[in-house]
Amino acid sequence: MYQVTFTFENQDPVVVTAAPDASLLEVARNANVAIDAPCSGNGSCGKCRVKLIAGELDSPRTGHISEEEYADGWRLSCGSKILSDVTVLVPDIASAYQSRMKTADLSSGEEIATFERLQQAIQDAGVAFRNDFVTQTVTMDAPTLDDTMPDNERLTWAIQAQMGVETVELPYFVMKKLAAVLRAADFSVQVVGERKGDHLKVYDVTAEDAPVCAMAVDIGTTTVAAVLVDLFTGKLLAKASSGNGQIRYGADVINRIVEQGKAGGVKRLQDAVVKETLRPILAGLCASAKIKASRIFRVCVASNTTMNHLLLGVDAAPVRMEPYIPSFFHVHGLKAADIGLAVNPSADLRIAPNIGSYVGGDITAGTFATLLWNKEEFSLFVDLGTNGEIVFGNQDFMMSCACSAGPAFEGGDISCGMRATDGAIEAVTIDVDTMEPAYKIVGDEGQQPVGLCGSGIIDLISELFRCGIINAKGLFVREGSRVAHDHHGTGRYILATPAESATGREIALTEVDIDSFVRAKGAIYSAIDTLLSSLDMDASVLEHVYVAGGIGSGINMKNAINIGMFPAVELEKYEYVGNSSLAGAYAMVLSDDANEKVEDIARNMTYVELSTHVGYMDNFVAACFLPHTDAARFPDSVQER
């Protein structure tokens, strides 16, 4: 056995033992060391880079590591076998998906205003923004030798008399602490409960008044985001996000389902999202809002079908096997404690319902938040992520489908790609004459770039095409100081030189990267085209297009149309709605009527399976050019020279 020491830039080392010839990436996974591996270790993404400090690894050099970098000790952990005691450095960029948890700054009021507008829009659509939670200060006489009524009956009788209910349900959690709480509060306590008619289900009894809160969560394949809210007013108290800890098992759901099928895989995948992701987010929310986790009385999760299964520890294998039947679409009666979330022990767990194997609760929640279901005109809802999900319809009908866009929109499969976190280039322009770039970076002003996120990739490819630097096939056709070629002749555009980047590595988009992204945008456009044509319609019927997804602070819709990702309809019809899944979960956790409406949306939406749809593959192939093989569809997509 060999000793493996993982060192980091900003945390203590992790020391483990490993068998000879063991994969360094697998050793890291087993030790819960966060190393980004979007391709799940097949060597294609080049993101699992580590630096060998001491010892010996069997690690052949790949195209992802230059000769100079290799000589300096850089290796891909997925292709490295352990030959001795070793010490490796895991750079921040490799573990950023886990380490860069962000708590939103609510001081500006922008985040709060966004959710307030959503709340008002939902009410305007006729959905009551209410729930059945109540609080009451309940006072009772202290027991004496002449009044020997037990504590539970004393409290129950007082609740019945002062709250006007007939039956009271006291959970085990409350019974355990009741004696101490009543005496500490001199028999005057705050009761939190959920009232259904004449029945009160007690959630907590405390000695002092305290906030009554709920948590809404969006579990994306790549990123997890959550908000803490006041259950009575809907006020946003805190917001936080981080990478999904499951990412080290692959950037897409298929790799994670495969991993879940291995020995111990169900627990590994569930722990990665609950213990490594949700629990730190929960702690961050509570610290930001200065409340105890026990004051969270309801949790709602919106996520795709696979994420729902992995979260609950349910076998997801049938999701990827024909006839693609998951274990559940709707699930009820869950408690947050069932999955190990340390909120109030009585807190319910709501799961936004799925529609199909690849259209999940994130889409039902997102569809609700767009209010597409309440409009007369035809609208399109597009959620960009590892899978691209599409919903088309109006108040009379809704149809949905999903396409495998891959991880390109979130930086995966792109050599310089990264998620929309600090240091990511999120917007790009290029001077048509000098070919010099200008860009905007996520985070602190003045910092150097780390990589390129989804919205930046859209801008860069659009600008390269507009400036005539690449052709319709994504190949470089202009030369300049920013264009270079490797020894195979493969071209690349240098967005930032090593001296201009935060990592000391070149940030460049290659022809291979462009091809990967063109396939991803082709999947989105062909899915939209197929869904519309299945109803004998085309993009001309669209009155509104909602675009969601955490690929940047916003998408330049003109550029997205220019590369043929979205239909060429008027720009004013497009609206970027950000994280619609989280917005829908927010509504569901606060409003019982909204929760019922989301359930109704899921039951009444028609799911179209594109993989078996005649003509989809032809549409996809036609869309894998810039902007499309049928240029007439994009009359304003032109090149300047």
N, C-alpha and C positions, 0 to 999 in steps of 0.2 A: 504494500500500500504506500502511496505517495501523499505528501502534504501539499495542499493547494491553498495559497494565500491570495485572496482577492483584496486589493487595495483600491481606495477611492480618493477623489479629490476633496471631498467634504464630509467624510464619515469614517468611522472606525473600520479596520480590516475585518474580513470574515475568513476564518481558517477552517478547512475541512480536509478529510482524507478521501482519496480516490484510488480506484484500481488502475493498474498499468493499462495504457491504451484507451482509457476512458475518454469520451468526448468532453472537452472543456465546457461547451455549452450545456450539456446534460448535467455535468457536475454543478454548474452555476444554478441551473433550474432546481435541482434537488436541494440546494443550499438556500433557496429563495433569494439568490443574488439577481438583481434586475439587469438583464442584458437584452436590449431590443433585438428581436429576431423576426421581422415581419414575414419572411419566407419560411419560418419554422425550421430553419437549419439546413435547407437544401443548397445553400451557398450562392443563391441568385441575387440577393438584395445587397449584400455587403455592409449591413448596418451593425453587425455584432462584433465590431472591431474592439480589440483589447491590445494592450502593450505589454509584451513580455519583459519583465524586469530581471528575473533570475530563473535559472533552470532550463529545461529542454522540452520543447514541444515538437511533435511531428506535424508540421503545418506547411504544406506547399503554398507557394505564392500564387495568388489569383489575380485576375484583371482588376479587382477592386482595390488592390494595394500595389503601389508603385515600387520600383526597385529601391528607391531611397527610403520609403516608408518601411519596407520590409527590413532593410538593413538597420533601421532605427528601432526595430522590435515589434512593429505592428503586425497583428495576426487576426484572422477571422476565427472567433471562438468555435463556430460550428465545424470548421475544418481542421481543428487542432486536437491531436491526441496527446495525452500526458505521458512523458517518458521519464520524468524524475520529479523530485520536489520542485515546485514552481511558484513564482510570485508574478501576478499579472496586475496591471492597472486597468480598472474599468472607468473610462472617461465619462464625464457628466452627460455627454451627448448620447451615449449608449444606454444610460439608465434614466434619461430625462422623462420618458413616458410615465415613470413612477415617481420620481423625485420632485418634479415641478408641479406640486399641487398648488393651485391658485385660489385665493379667497378674494371675491370681488369687492371692490371699493364702492360702498353704497352712498358715500357722502355726497356725490354729485346729484344723486336722485334719479339718474337716467334709468338704472335697472329697476328701481321701484316704480317709476312712471310707466315703464313698459308693461309690467304686470298689472298695474292699475288700469291701463287702457284695455288690456285683454279682459279683465274682470268686467269692465263696463260694456265691452262689445258682446260678451256672452250674455249679459243681462238684457241688452238691447235685442238679442236674438230670441228672447223668451225663455231662457234657461235661468232658473232661480239660483243665485249664488248663496246657498245656505247649506247648513248641516244640522244635525240634531244634538250637537254637543252643548252642554249647559254647565254652569258653575253655580254654586250656592254656598254661602256661609251657613253652616248648620250648628246650632247651639243646643245643648242638652244639659240636664242636671247631672251633676257628678254622683256616682254611686255612693250609697251609705249602708250602714248595717240594716237600715230599714228598707232600702231600695237596692236589691241585689240582682237587678236585671243584668244579664251578660252584655258585654260591649257591643257585639254585633246586633243584638236586638235593640239595644238602646239607640244605636246609630240608625238602624232601619226605621224604627218608629219615628225618630226625629225627622228623617228625610221624608217619610210619608206625610207627616203633619205639615212640614214647612214647604215642601215642593209639590204637594198635591198629587202624588202618584200612589198607585195601589200596590205595586210589587217592586222590590229592590233586589238587584243581583250584585252580591259582593264577591269579587274574585279572590282566589287563594292568596295572591300577592298582597292584597289589602288586609286580609285576615291576619297574615303573619305579622304585620307591623301595627295593627290597629291599637293594641293596648298602649304601646309606647307613644303613638301619635296623639291619641285622645288625652292622655295625661300631660304630655308636653304642652298641649294647646289649651289645657284647662277645660276640655270638653266643648271647645268652639273651633270647628275645623272647616277648611275649604274642601268641598266635594266636587270632583270633576266626573261627569258621566254623560252618557248618550241616552237621550229620552226618546222612546218610541211609544207614543200614546200614553198609557198609564203605567208603562214599565220603564224603570231607570236602571241601566247597566252602569255600575260604578267603575270608573277607571283608576281613580286615585283619591286618597284622602290625605291632606297635608295640614301641617300646623300653621302655615302661612299662605297668603295669596301668592300665586306664582303664575307665570305665563302658561297659556295652553296652546301648544304648537303642533305642527305637522311637518313632515319632510316629503318633498317630491323629488324623484330621481329619474334621470335619463341615463340608461346604461347603453352606451354605444359600443360597437365592436372595438373602437379605438379609444374613445374618451368617455369618461363618466362625469356628469354634472348634476348638482343637487342644489335645492333651495330650502331654507327653513322659513316657515311662515306662521303667522298668528292664525289660529283656527277660526277665530271669530270675525276678524276684520279682513283677512287675506293679506295683511301687510307683510312685505318681504323683510325678513330679519337678517338673513345672511345668505350668501351664495358662494359655492366652491366647486372646483373641478380638478380632475387629475386624469392621467392616463389609466386605461383599463389594465390592471395587472396581468390579465390573461394574454396580453400582446406578446409576451415572450414565448407563447406556444403557437404563434402564427398570427399574421395580420388579418386573416379571413376566417369565417366561421367553419369552413370545411376542415382546415388544419386543427382547429380546436375540438371539433367533433371527433376527429381521428385521435387526438391526444386523450380525450375523455374515455375513449374505448380501451386504452391501455390500463394495465393494473394500477389501481389507485387513482386513475385519471379523473373520476367523478369528483372525488374530494379535492384533488389538486386544482381543478378548474373552479370549483365553488369557493375554495379558500382564496384563490387569486382575486376574485371579484369581491368577496365579502370581507375577509380578514385584511387583505393587502390594499383594497381600494375603498370600499364603502366605510369601513370603520375609521380610517384616517380622515376621510371626508366628513363623517359625522362628528368626529372630535373637533375638526376645524370649524365647522358650523357652530357648534355649541360654544366654543371658545370665543368666536367672533361676536355671537349674540349674547354671551354671558348668561347662558341658561344651562340647566342640568339636562342630560339626555333623557332622564325619566319624565321630563315634561313634554316629550314628543309622543302624542297619543294616536297618530295615524301615519302610515308611510305608503306612498304610491310609487310604483315603478313602471316606467314605460321603456320597453326595449324590444329588439327584434326577437323572432321566435326562438332562435338558437340561444341567445343570451338569456331569455326567460327560462329555458330548460337548464342551462348551466348554473344560473343563479339559484334555482330551487334544488339542484342536485338530481335532476331527472334525466334519464338517458336520452340524449339528443340524436342517437344514431339513425333512427327512422326518418329524421328530417332530410338527410342526404341520400336516402335510398328509395328508389321507385317502389311504391307510388307516392313517396314523399308525404307521409302522414305523421304529424307530430303527436306527442302524447296528449296535448291539450291545446285548445284555442282559448277557452274561458276557464278560469280557476277561481274558486271562492273559498272563504272560510279560513284563510291563512292568517297567521300572526307573524309579526316582525321577528319575534323570538324564534320562530321555526327555522329561520336561516342564520340565526346567531347575531342579530342586530340588537345591541344593548340599549334599546329605548325603553319606554314604559312597557312592562311585561304584558300588559293587556292590549297593547297597540295592534290594530289590524294592519294587514299588509294587502294593499290593492295592487293587482297586476293588470295593466291595460291589455285587453284581449287581442289575440292574434287573428289574422285573416287567412293566412296560408303558411306554408313552410318557409317562404322567404318574404312574406309581408307580415310584419308583426305588430305588437302593441305600440311601438314608436310611431308607426304610420297611422293607426287608428287615433292615437292621442294627437298627432300632428294634424290630421285631417280635421279633427274637432276644432283645434285652435285656429285654423284658417277660416272657419265658418263656411267652407265650401258647400256643406250640406244644407245651408240656409239661403243659398242664392239661386235666383232664377237663371242667370246666365251660365254658360259653360265655362268651367274653370279647370285648370291643371295644377296639380300639386306634385312637385319633384323634390325628393329628399336625396341629397348627394352624400354618399358614404361608401363604405366598402362594397355594399350592395346599393344599387340605385333603385329606389322604389317610386312608382308613378301612380297617382290617383287622378282620374278624370270623371267629371260629372257635374251634377247640380243638385237641387233639392229633390229632384224626381228619381235620380239613379246615381250610382257611383260604381266605377270599375277600377280595379287595381292590377298592377303587375310588378314584377321585380326583374332586374337584370344584373348580371355579375359584372360590375364595373371594376372590381379589383380594388386594391388599396391606393391607387394612384391619386385620387382626390384628397387623400390625407397624407400624401408624401411617400407612401410605400411604392416599391417597384421603380422609384425615381432615384438615381444615384445621389443627387444632392437634396432629395426630398425630406421633409420633416412635417410634423404636425404644426398647427397654428398656435405655437407657444412662443415665448420670448426669443427673439433672434431670428424668427422666420421672416423671409421676404414675402410680403402679402400683396404687393402691387408693383408693377413694372411698366416703364415706358422706354422706348428706344428711339434715338434720333435717326431718322431715315438716311441722313447723309453720312454722319460720322460713325453710326452703328454703336454709339456709346449708350450705356443704360443709365436710367435713374430709377430708384426704387424706394419703397416705404417698408419699414421693418416693424414687426410687432414688438411692443415693449418700450423700454426707455429710449428717449430721443438721443441720438448720437452714438448708440452702440453699433458695433460691427455685426454683419449678418452671419448666421450660423448655417442656414439652408433655405429651402424654398418650400412654402406650403401650397395648398391646392389653389387658392385664388391667385397666388403669384405665378403658378405654372400656367394657368389659363391666360393670364396677361402676357407672359413671356412668349408663349407659342403664338398667340395672336399677333403680337408685335413682330416677331420673327417673320411671320407670314406676310403681314402688312408691308414690312420693309423689304420684302423680296429676298430675305436672307435664306429662307427655306422655301421649297416648292410644295405642291399639293401632296406629295408623298412624305413630307417631313424631312427631306434631304437638304443639306446645305448647298446652296448654289451661288453664294456670294462670299468673297474673301475679305478679310479685314483683321485688324489687330485683336478683335474679340473672338474671332473664329479660328479654331485650331483643329488638327487632325491627329489621331494616334497612328501607330505603325501599321495598323490594318486599313487606314484610310477613313475610319469613322470620324465624322465631324462632331464638333461640340461648340457651343457658345459660352464664353467665359463671362459669367455675370459678376464674379468677384475673384480677383487673384488671391493667392495665399496671403499676401500682405494686406489685402482689403477685407479678409474674412476673420471672424472671431476664433476660428479653430486652427488657423495657419494652413488650411487646406483650400484648394481651389473649389469654388462653387460654380459648376458648369452643367448645362443641360445638353445631353448627347442625343444623337440620332436614335439610339436605342430607347432613351427616356421618352423622346417625342413619340416614337412608335407605340410605346406602352400607353401613353396618355391619349393618343389618337384612338386607340382601341377602346379605352374607357369612355371617352366622349362619344364614340360611335355606338357603344352599348346604350348610352342614355338616349341619344337621338332616335335610334332604331326602335327602342322600346316605346317611346312616345308615338312615333310614326305607326308602329304596329297596333298599338292600343286604339288610336284614332281611326285607322283604316279598317279595323275589325267592326266598326260601327258605320262604315262608309262615310267617314268624315275626314277632314284634314285640319291643319293648323288655323285655317281662316275662321273657324267657328269659335276660337278661343277669345274670351273677353278678359281673362285674368290668369296669370301664371305665377304661382307661389313657389319660391325656391328656398329650400331649407338645407341645413347641414353646417357643421362647424369647420369649414375649410378656410376660414379667414374672417375678418371683420365684415366682409361683404364681397359680393361677386360683381365684377364689371360685366353687366349683362351684354353690353355691346360687343365686348371681346368674346364672350361665350357664344354669341350668335356668329361672330366673324369666323370662328373655327368650326362651326357646324355642330355645336353641342346642344343648343336650344333652337326651336323653330324661329324663323325670321318673321316675327310679328312685332308690332310697334313696341318700343322700349317702355312706354308708359304703362303697358299691360303687365310688366314684370314687377314683382315685389319680393325682395329678399327678407325672409321672416326668421332667419337665424335658427335657434334651437326650438323648433315647433314641438318636438317630442316633450321637452321639459315644460313648455308652456301648457301642453295638454295635461301632463301629469299634475301640474300645479292646480289646474281647474278641477281635476278628478279628486285630488286629496281634500279640497276645500268644499266642493259642492256635490251633494248626493245626486242632484238632478243632472249635473254634468257627467258624473260617473255613469249614470243610467243611459245618457245620450251616447257616450262612447261605446258602451255595450251594444246599443242599438245600431250604431254605425257599423260595427264589426259584423253583426248578424246580417245586415242588409247589403253589404258590399260584395260585388261579384269579383272573384279572383281569376285572372287569366294566366295560365301557365305558358310562358313564352317558349320554353324549350320544346314544346310539342306543337307550337303554332306554326301553321304553314306560312312560309314567306318571311319569318323573322330572320333567319340566317342570311337570306338574300338582302334584306334591309340593312342588316348589320355590316355586311361586306361593303355595300354601297356607301355606308356612312364612315368607313375607315379611311377617308381622305380629307384634306383641308380645302374647302369646308365639306364637300360631298361630291360624289361622282356626277350628280345632277346639279350643276352650278346654278340653274334657274331657280332653285329653291332658296338661294342666298344671293340675290341680285346686288346687295350692297357690300358683299365680302370681296374686296378688291385689294390688289397689291400696289404699292407705290415704289417707284424706282427713281 
